[in-house]
Amino acid sequence: MIYYLSKEGREQIGSEIVRKKTPQAYHHVMRNWFYIFASQPQQWQNEMKVGGKVIADAIFKKGGKWHLLEVDNQNAMSANKVKIAKYKALYESGAFQNHKDYGYFPTLLWVTRSEARQKKLLELCKDIPCNAFCLEDII
């Protein structure tokens, strides 16, 4: 998939379609890198609404267990806090743990660009099943 082409790039491949640069492009690339890092799970869905409360960047099944993925590219940490609060409320509701098809809360996984942000995300998620990865650890 092509996310962005400069004028020179379009000329080089003979494309007339203009794809503007967007901050979401790198977000998608980070998510794709995690998909490769996770060994390309067959059950993988992007941008999924979870529990009617929050939209995960991806949800996937690996090793017989479901996982939720969030990509922290350029998010304000305050936006991450809001999202984590939604996951925590979902965890505390027991919706997954009491569901016949789950019986557990999926592990929330983060991929971020710095060790400082990784530590902060782990601290904010300490009350729910969670792990965080630095981008350099997965590529």
Number of C-alpha atoms within 10 A of each C-alpha: 3 6 13 15 17 12 13 9 11 15 11 10 9 9 11 9 10 11 13 11 12 10 10 12 14 15 19 16 13 22 22 15 17 22 17 13 13 13 10 14 14 9 10 16 14 15 13 15 13 15 14 8 12 16 19 20 19 22 23 20 16 14 7 7 12 17 20 23 25 23 25 25 18 12 11 9 13 9 11 16 14 11 17 19 15 16 23 17 14 20 19 14 12 13 16 18 16 12 11 9 8 13 12 17 22 21 16 20 22 22 25 24 17 14 14 10 17 19 15 13 24 18 11 15 20 12 11 19 16 19 17 22 21 18 20 11 10 14 10
